[in-house]
Each structure stands twice: as structure tokens, then as C-alpha cells.
Amino acid sequence: MSRQNYIFTSESVSEGHPDKVCDRISDAVLDAFLTEEPEARVACETFATTNRVVIGGEVGLSNKDKLREYMGRIEEIARACIKDIGYEQDKFHHETVEVTNLLHEQSAHIAQGVDASGEKDEGAGDQGIMFGYATTETPTLMPAPIQYSHAILRRLAEVRKNGTEPALGPDAKSQLSVIYRDGKPVGVSSIVLSTQHLDEALTSADIRAIVEPYIREVLPEGWIGADTVWHVNPTGKFVIGGPDGDAGLTGRKIIVDTYGGAAPHGGGAFSGKDPTKVDRSAAYAARYLAKNVVAAGMAEKCTIQLSYAIGVSAPLSIYADTHGTGTVADAEIEAAIPKVMNLTPRGIRTHLSLNKPIYQRTAAYGHFGRDPEADGGFSWERTDLVEALKKAV
């Protein structure tokens, strides 16, 4: 029997965090190439520091003239991302930051393993293991600590960008320690919020006065009590933020991107990778499957693992764990999964309509626990496999 009474902590970081600036630029580059060609190949990494953004990796389009054209747009894409995030600091400004583009054409040796040819089906873009998770503890079937850590920062970003709270800056981090009783989240023992601010005269108490109403608005009623410990800007002033304060790199916030540590992670990052890379697409598929298992009432919690080999189309293994909460045997769920979804790279991309420019919006506030969107964004959050799973077990 798993523990029923405990405290679990997760953190989130805002779109202005240095690593998230890099994730955003990498995903914006991906979206640009997918807009031109749904089968574009992109593996884009970004590094940011004081007055500097460096973009590298591999890209591919079938039309070489278009490839050269899009290579020339990379600097414009990066500056647009930085502007939208809100950076206009002396040493990190969307107009003056130096952008270096080191992207180059995709390796033919990688392409030959991925591309379909003759009797060979399209293979996975790399080897690896991917996990998906779902739990009944929130309406989005996400773990509560990460879901509400994201929600706090999204709300603060909204009021910063719409002008309601102009004193706030783009860079921020949140952390919630959630109290569980009888296995259910019931409150928070501590709240940590560090946010950049533009007025040097503001104290930690001043910042708390600004952010506390929004935190209370986002968290479920009754979760904040007299015993809840607050740490708002605990180090004091936080004026220098973003890549000027700390270097950023694509793919360094993989636990923030997924389940906040409440579930396993295979280790692969998402941002900047086109959906032939199973690091991304199969992790989305695993979440989709786990969420549908829970939505179908087969379990209160579910972890799904998928594994792949580079150049091989079919997954090497499918693993399900309902953590003792299942109404259906785990082995039956494993057997049902390939009956309801084709888990080849091509099958995943087709089922979830992943060959679309839908990735820039995933770069901050989590890839999971979001609402499916009309244009196909967050398609892996749908629960349209429920009936098929019930029939398959």
C-alpha cells in the first residue's frame, strides 16, 4: 500500500526563465519550418546569456531553396519571441541582443534511419524510453503540485502582460508543497514565489502584496491556511532577470515540462524537436494513453512506458502500472493499448495530428494538463479513446 498522508513538492518556471526563453525560441523555429512543410525535420537547440542568443542544430526541408530562405529568418524569429516574453533590459533586449544562427542541414545518416523507403517503414528518430502519467487528483488528471505551480505563473504572466501589474518582470519561479490526506491533495504547507520586478525600491513584502491575491485566486478554496508558510522573493531584490542574470539552454526543465517529479521521466527533452523524434511524440502518446485509461475509470493513477530503437518503427515494449488503483489488470491494459492506437512514429503523428505548427505554445507552463485546442494544439490531452479502451479490455 502506498503512503496516504504526506507532503509533495513541485516547481514551475515562467516563460521569462532563461531556460524557457531558449525552449520558446527552439519551438518557434520548429513551428516556422512546420508551417512551410509538415514533414520538416528540426532538432533545434538554443543557448542564451547576457546580450547573446546562439541557435544551433539540424533542420531539413525537401525544397533546398526554401531551406535557405527559412535559415535567413531565424534571427527575426528569435527576436519576436524575446519581445513577446517581455525582455527590454539593457543587457537583454529584443532589439539589441546578438543572435548567432548555427543551424545546418540534417545529417543524411540520421535521415536514412528515420525515412521510409522500399519495404522499410518510417523509423524512430532515436532510441529511448518515454513515460506518460495521469491521476484523478485534479480535473485535468495531472498531479496537483505541478498543475497549480504552473497556474500561478500563468496568471501572473497574464496580469503582467495586460498591464494590470506593470511592476512584475518576465522571470519567475513558483514552488508548492502540497499536503495529501488519504491520498488526496487538501492544502499547501508552503508557497515559494520568486518573481523579477522592475522597480528596485520594491521589497519582498511589496511583492507579496502584489502576487498574493492572484495565488489565492488560482489555488482551490481552503488550501491556504493560517499555517501555510510563504516565501516570496526570499533573497530580496530580483531586478536583473532572464539570460542576463543566468544563462539558459533548451531542454533543461524536463521535470517542469512533465509531471513535477510525481512520475518518471525518460530523460529526453521536448522543445525544438519535430514529431519524428519519439522523445517528444511518444511522450505525448504515453500521456494520452495514461489519461484515457484514467478517464475510462480503469484506474485512479496510471503510468505508461514506451520504448523505441532508432530506425525501428514499432515500440520495443509497452508497460502499464496503475499503482494498485486499477479496476482492470495492468497486463490487460498493456494488451489493449496497441489495439486502440498505432504507436509507430508515423502512427502517433497521424493519430494526434502532430505535423502542425503547434509547439511554441507548449514551451512554458507545461506540456500536459492543458485544454485541447481547435487547431490541434495539445491533442494529446483529448479523452477520445475511452470507449475504444473499454471495448479492448
N, C-alpha and C positions, 0 to 999 in steps of 0.2 A: 504494500500500500504506500503510495507516495504521500509526502507531507501535506497536511491540510492547512496548517497555521504557520505563516512565515512572512517575511518581507522580501520583495524582489525589486531590483532597481534597473531601470533602463535610461539611456540618454538619447537626445536628438541634437542635431546642429542645424542652424538656419542656412538659407540659400547664400548668405554672405560669408559663411565659414570658408576659409581658404581652400579646403579640400572640395567643398561643394561648388565653389566658383569653377574649379577645374572640371568637376563632373558635368556641370552645366555646359561649359564650352565644348567638351568632348561629345556630349549628346546633341548639342546644336549642330556640330559638324556632321554627325550621323544623320540627323533629320534633313539637312541640306542635301546630302547625297541620295537619301531615300526618296526625296521629293523629285529628284531628277530621274532616278531609276530604282524601282522597288527591289531589284536584286543586287543593288550596290553592295560592295564589300568594304567594311570600315572597321578598323581597330585603332582608335584614336586616343592618345594619352596627352594630358596637359599638365604642365608644371607652372606654378605662379609664385612670384616673390616680389619684393619691392620694385615697382616700376617695370616689371618684366613678366611676360607670358610666353612660354615655349610650348609649341604643339608639335607632336611627332607621332609616328606610327605608319600604318599601311592603309591605303584606300584603293578601290578599284571600280571602274565603270567600263561597260563594254565599248562605249564611244570615247576614244582617246582624246579627241578634240574637246569634248565636254569635261573630261577629267582635268585637262589643263585649265579650262575655264573655271571650274569649281575650286581648283587649287588657288586661283587668284582671289577667291572670295573669303578665304579663311580668316584673314585679319579683320575684315568687316564683320564676320560672324562673331568673333571673339569680343570685339568692342561693343557690339549690340548686347551681348549677354552681360557684360560688366555694367553697361549703362542701365539695363533693366533691373539688375540686382541693386543698384544704387550707389556705386562707388564713384565719388568725386573728391577723393582725398589728394593732398599734394603729392604723395608718393604712390598712389594707385588710383588713377583717374582714367575713365574710359576713353578720353580724348588723347591722353599723353603717354599712356603705358606703351612700352615697346613690345611688339608682337613678333615672334620669330616662328615661321612655318617650316617645319622639317618633315612634313608628311611626304611619303613616297608611294609608288605603286606596289600593290600587294605582291608578295613572293609567289612565283609560279609553283613552287614546291608545296606551299600551303594550299593554293588553289586546286592542285591536282588531287589532293585528298578530300576536298570538300565537294568539288563539282561532280555532277552526274555525268557519266559517259558510257556509251555502249550498254552493256548489261549491268553496269555498276550504278546503284542508287546514290543519291547525294549523301555524303558522309558528315559526321560531326566535325565541327571546326577545331576541336581539341579533345583530349581525354579529360576526364574529371568526374566529380561527384556533385550532385545538386540536391538540395533539400527544400521541401515545402512544408508549411505548418499552418494549422488553423485551430482555434479554440472558441468555445462558446462564451468566453468571459466578456466580450464586447459585441455590440451589434454588427461590427464589421468582421467578426470572427478572427480578431487579432488579439495578441496579448495586451492587457491594459497598460502596462508601464510605457511601452514604446508608442502605442496609439495616442495616448494623451500627452506624452512628451512632444510628439510631432504636432498635435493640435494646438498646444500652447504657442509654439514658434510660428505656425502658420497664421494664427490670429494676430500675433504681434507684427508679423510682416504685413498683414492686411492694413492695420491701423498706421503703420509707418508709411506705407506707400500711398494710402489715400489722404495723407496729410493730417489725420486725427492726432497722431503722436509724432510730430516732427523732430523731437529730441532724440529719438531712437536711431541707431545706426544699423547697417545690414548684418553685422557679425553677431551671432548669439548662440548660446548653448543652453539646453534645459536638461534636467535630470529629475526623475520622480522615483521615490521609494514607496512602493505600493504595499499596503497591508492586505494579506489574504487570511480569511477566516473560513474554515470548512471548504477550502479550495477556491473560494470566490473573492474577487477584489472588493474591498469595503471602504478603503480610505487611503490617505497618504501620510506616512510618518515624517517625510521631509520633502521639501521642494528646493531645488537648486536652479537658479536662473542667472546667467551672466550675459548681459547684453551691452554691446557698444552704444555709446551715447555721444552726441555731437557737441554738447555744452560741457566744458571742463569743470564748471562750477558745481555740477550736479553731484550729490553724494549718493552712497548706496541707499540711504533712506529715501532720497528723492526718487531714485529709480524704482524702488519697491512701490512707492505711491503711484507711479505710472503703470507698472505692469500688473500689480495685484488684482485689480478689478477684472482684467482680461483672463488671468489664470483662474480666478473663481468662476468666471463665466463659462470656461471651457470644461472644467472638471465636473464630474457628476455631483449632484446636490448631496451634502453631508460628508463628502470626502475630506474636506479641510476642517479640522477641529482645533480646539484650544491647545492640544499637544503637538500639533503639526509644527515642525521646525522649518524656518525659512532661511535660506542663504541667497540673497540677491546681491549680485556684484560683490562677492565676499572679499575680493582683493582690493576693492576701492575703485579708482577711476579706470575706465575702459574706453578710451577715446581713439587710440590707434588700433584699428581692427583690420581684418581681411589679410590678404597676402603681404601687406606692408608690416603687419605685426608678426606673422608666422607664415612660413612657406606652405603652399598647398600642392596636392598631387591627386590626379584621378584615381579613384578606386580604393582610397584609404578609409572609407567609412562604411564598410560592408555590413557591419552589425547594425549600424543606424539604418541602413537601407533595407534590412530584412526584419528580424524579429526581436531586436534589442537584447539578444543573448538568451531569450527564453526557449529557443530551439536551435538545432545545429545549423551550421553554415558550411557549405562545401569548400569555401575559400576563394572562389572566383568572384571578381568584381563584375559589375553590370555596365556602367556608363562607358560610352564610346564604342561599344561592340554591337555590330549588326547581328540580327537574329539567327544567322547560321552558327554563331558561337553559342554552344549549349550552356556555357557559363551563365548566359542571360536567358535564352529562350527556354531551356529545360528547367531552370529555377522558377520561371513564371509558370510553366506547366505543372511543376510539383506543387506550387501554391494553389493553383487552380484545382487540381485533383484533391488536395487535402481539404480545401474549403468546401468542395462539393460533397465530400464524404461527411463532413460535419453538418453541412446544411441538409443532407439527406437523413439526418438523425441516426447515422450509423455509429457515431462516437461523439463525445464531448471535446476530445482533443485528437488530433491526427497529425502524424509526421509521415511524409512520403520522401523516400530517397530514390533518385535515378542515377545511373552511371553510364558513361559513354567512353568510346575509344576513338581517337582521331581517324577520320576517313571511313568509319563504320557507321551505318545508318541506324540500326536497331539498338536500343539501350541494352547494356550488358546485364543489368539487374533492375528489378523493381522491388522496393521494400516498403512495407506499411507498418506503423506502430500506433495503436490507439491508446497507449499508456494506461491500459486497464479500464478504459471507459467505453469500450466498444460494445455495440449490440450485435455486431457481426464479427466473425473471426477475422483476424488480421490477414491470414492466408487467403481467405475468400475475397477480401478487398484487393489484395495483390493480383489475384486471378482475374478479377473484374476489370481492372484498370485498362489493360490492353484491348479489352472488348469494346470500350467506350471512347477510346482516343488513340489515334496513331501517334506514337511517341518517337518516330523518326524526326530528324531536324526539319525536313520538309513538311511532315505531318503536323508538327507543332505550329510551324509558321502559318500553315493554311488554316488550321482549326482556330487559332487565336488571331488571325489576320495581322501578323506582326510585321509584314513588309510595308509599313507605313511610317510617315514622319511623326511618331507619337512619343518620342523618347525624351525630349528636352524637359517636358513636364514631370518626368519621373526623377529628375536629378536632385530634388530636395524634398524633404518631408515624407520619405518612404516610398518604396515601390509597391507596397502592399497595404491593404486596408483603405484603399481609395475607391471612389464610385466609378463603375464602368461608364465610359463616355460615348456619345453618339457616333463619333468618328473612329471608334475602335480603340481609343486610349484606355488603358487598364482593363483590357478584355479578359485578362486572367482573373479578374475579380467577379466575373459572372458566376451564377449558380445554375447554369442551364444543363448541367449533367446529372442533376439529382434523379430524375426519373429513369434515365438510362442506367445509372449505377444500381438503383433499386431492382431493376429487372435483371441485371447481370449477376447479382449475388444469389 
